[in-house]
Amino acid sequence: MTVFIVFPPTFLFDWDVFMGIIPYGLAFGIFGGVLTPLLYSIGMPHVGSGLG
C-alpha cells in the first residue's frame, strides 16, 4: 500500500493510455464473456452430454 502512496499510478488516468487500452478491453470482453458461452451453447448439442 505504501508503494501506491509513494508512486501513484497516474498512468491509469491518462486519456491517451486509456484510449489505447479500450480496444483490447472490448476484444477481451467479447471473446471471454460473450463468445465463449455462445460457442459452448452451440457446440453442446453436437458433442452430447457424455463428453460435456
C-alpha positions in Angstrom: 0.0 0.0 0.0 2.9 2.3 0.7 4.2 1.8 -2.8 0.9 3.2 -4.2 1.2 6.3 -2.0 4.8 6.9 -2.9 4.4 6.0 -6.6 0.8 6.7 -7.5 -0.4 5.0 -10.8 -1.0 8.3 -12.7 -0.8 6.5 -16.0 -4.3 5.0 -15.3 -5.8 8.5 -15.5 -4.0 9.4 -18.8 -6.5 9.8 -21.6 -4.2 8.7 -24.3 -3.3 5.5 -22.5 -7.0 4.9 -21.7 -8.0 5.2 -25.3 -5.2 2.8 -26.3 -6.4 0.2 -23.9 -10.1 0.4 -24.8 -9.9 -1.8 -28.0 -8.1 -4.6 -26.1 -10.6 -4.4 -23.2 -13.5 -4.6 -25.6 -12.0 -7.5 -27.5 -11.2 -9.5 -24.4 -14.7 -8.8 -23.1 -16.3 -10.0 -26.3 -14.2 -13.1 -26.5 -14.3 -14.0 -22.9 -17.8 -13.0 -21.8 -19.9 -13.3 -24.9 -18.2 -15.6 -27.4 -17.3 -18.4 -25.1 -20.8 -19.2 -23.7 -22.3 -18.7 -27.2 -19.9 -21.3 -28.7 -20.4 -23.7 -25.8 -24.2 -23.5 -26.2 -23.9 -24.1 -30.0 -21.5 -27.0 -29.6 -23.0 -28.8 -26.7 -25.9 -30.4 -28.7 -23.4 -31.7 -31.3 -21.0 -33.2 -28.7 -23.6 -34.7 -26.4 -23.9 -34.9 -22.7 -21.4 -37.8 -22.4 -18.5 -35.5 -23.2 -19.9 -32.3 -21.9 
